[in-house]
Amino acid sequence: MLLGCIGDDFTGSSDLGATLVKGGMRTVQYCGVPTAPADPGVEAGIVALKSRSMPVTEAVALSLQALDWLRAQGCRQILFKYCSTFDSTPEGNIGPVAEALADALGAEGVIFCPAFPATGRRIFQGHLFVGDRLLSESGMQDHPLTPMTDPDIRRWLSRQSRRGVGLIGADTVWAGAEAVRAALASETAGGRPFVVADAIRDADLVTLGEAAADLPLITGGSGIALGLPENFRQRGLISGHAARWQGEPGPVAALSGSCSRASRGQVARHIADGGAALEVAPEAILDGSVTAAEAAGWALAQPGLPLVYSSADPAAVAQAQERWGRDRVAHALEAFFAATARALVAGGVTRLITAGGETSGAVVEGLGLESLEIGPVIAPGVPAIRAGARLVLALKSGNFGAEDFFATAAAVLAAEEVPA
């Protein structure tokens, strides 16, 4: 294994896998820290954790376990992958996990770049934009677990880290990889070794990847991996061939626990197009008036693509959190969707679509999945995934995908063969 990746959720990790597969690296995503060695043919391994919303000490400990396993597989470089909207509270995990990984690897200058231009995430002068809006005006300020109220990634990271935070501006990135390396060295020497890097185009991410060729640690969204496969290719270390995708026929269902604007729009489009949909309110789950068995039974009885969703307006979610407590609401929803997924698969579903990082993580854990084969891209940031002999998945971060995502995903997952 050449490149070892640690993801703080499951959807973002599969998104990263798609980027690496497209770059020609044989990539496997592991669900949690594996207990056995990797297949020797794997060139990039992604240990997907559900650590984004964990207490800091737990997230750090789990990330270091992942690091130990990846180093034991021979990895030459480590990538810490977090969300392209930098999801994390001021007391959150990105800074502490990055510090722990840097200490363990002896890394000095470390690049931070959550940019992903294909999905509208761009960094300019250290500020994160979603489309033409600052992060704090994009809807992410209403996220129920990690509200992002400050678009300045330098300031946000500084609240989480004991290390100084610097900036590599767009002008430097546009000057090329050598200029980026020099700026990283200068910021590190000036006491700012955690360096936020601007990126507004895919070409900028490729430049940052080239500049990071010899760094033991790099951090960012999945876009930061765009330039990494070429570093290994130039050294003659990767084959450049990825396995072709094989889809899966059979029953399909979708689960959505995301409250993002994109997911709410996708739910509305599905319903407007005549799709069967069952709304499950958090209160109904918490008081036991709706069970996972009932929701799965309803879905299995529907033709076409049934959707079970709890994608309420953020104000409704906040009201439920105020009544029941944030953690209790989150855990109840995750347990509900995990149990629903188990019942759906037991009932014969072979294509399962999930929306929401926490929802997807709960489903993966609930199904007891250990490793995932990364397939073609369904939408920017969302690949098709094979989870077993008769199960294929689409694990979607809340903010990704067009309005017709559910129908598109169902079609790609069913395709007998789609170019990777």
Residue, then its C-alpha position, 0 to 999 in steps of 0.5 A: m500500500l502506497l497511500g494511506c487515508i483516514g476519513d472522518d466519515f463514510t460518505g466522504s471516504s467513498d468520495l475520496g476513493a472515487t477520486l483515487v480510482k479515477g487517478g488510476m490507483r487500486t483503492v479499497q475503503y475499509c469500514g473502521v480500523p481493519t484487524a487483518p492485513a490488506d490485500p497486497g494489490v491495494e495501492a490506496g487504502i482508506v480507513a473510514l471512521k465515524s469520528r467527525s462528531m465523536p468527543v475529541t479524545e475518542a476521535v484522536a485515539l481512533s485516528l491513531q489506531a488507523l494510522d498504526w494499521l496503515r503504516a503497518q501496510g507500508c504506506r509512504q504518505i498519509l492523507f487525513k480527509y475531512c468534509s469539503t465544508f470543514d464540518s467541525t465545531p470550535e471544540g471539534n476534531i479536525g485540529p486535534v486529530a491533525e496534531a496527533l497525526a503530525d506528531a506521530l509522523g514527525a510532520e512539520g508543515v501540513i497543508f489544509c485544503p477542504a476545497f472541491p471545485a466540482t461541488g462548488r467548494r472553493i478556498f480564497q484568501g483562507h475563506l471557504f465558499v459554497g457556490d457563490r456564498l460564504l460557508s456561513e451563508s450556505g446553509m451549513q450554519d444550520h447544520p444540526l451537529t456541526p454548524m459552520t458559522d465562520p467561513d475563515i478556515r484559518r480562524w476556525l482551525s486556530r480555535q482547535s489547534r495549538r499550532g500556528v495557522g498560516l496561509i498559502g494564497a491563490d497567487t502563490v498556488w498559481a505560481g506552481a508547486e515550487a512556490v507552494r513548497a517555498a511558502l510552506a517552508s516559510e510559514t512553518a519557519g515563522g511558527r505557522p506550520f498548519v497552512v490553509a491553502d487556497a484552491i479555486r480550480d481543479a488545477d490548483l488542487v493538482t498543484l498542491g498535490e504535486a507540492a505535497a509529493d514528499l510530505p508525510l501528511i496532507t489534509g483536506g477534502s477529497g479534492i486534495a487527492l486529485g494530484l496525488p496519484e501522479n506523484f506515485r505514477q511518476r515514480g513507477l509505483i502504480s499500475g494505473h488500472a482500476a477494476r471495471w464496475q459491475g452493477e447489481p439488478g434487483p430491488v432498490a430503496a433509499l434512506s435520507g436522514s440529511c437536513s441539508r438544502a440539497s437533500r431536502g430538494q432531492v426529497a421534494r423532487h422524488i415526491a414531485d416525480g411520483g416516487a413513494a415516500l414515507e416521512v418519519a419525524p424524529e419524535a415518532i422514532l423517539d416515542g416509538s410510534v414508528t419502528a424500523a421494521e414498520a418503515a422497512g416493511w412499507a418500503l418492501a411493499q412499494p414498487g419502484l424506488p421507495l424513500v424513507y426520510s427524516s429530512a426536516d427543516p432545520a427549525a423542526v430539527a432544532q425544536a426536537q433537539e431542544r425537547w429531547g437533547r441533541d445527542r439523543v435525537a442524533h443517536a435515535l435517528e442513526a439507530f433507526f436508519a441502521a435497523t431499517a437498512r438491515a431489514l431492507v437488505a434482509g428483505g431482498v434489497t440489492r441497491l441501497i441509497t443513503a443521504g447524509g453523512e451520519t445516516s450513511g455511517a450508521v447504515v454501514e455500521g448497521l450492516g456490518l460492512e468491512s470493506l467496499e469496492i469503489g466504483p464510478v461516480i454517480a455525481p461529483g463527490v458520490p461514487a457507486i460502491r459494491a459492498g458484497a456479492r449482492l449489495v451495491l450502495a450509494l453513500k451521499s453526503g447531505n450537500f451533494g448531488a442534483e435534484d434527481f439524485f435518487a433516480t440517477a443513483a438507482a440507475v447507475l447501481a443497476a448498470e451491468e457495466v459502467p466505465a470507471 
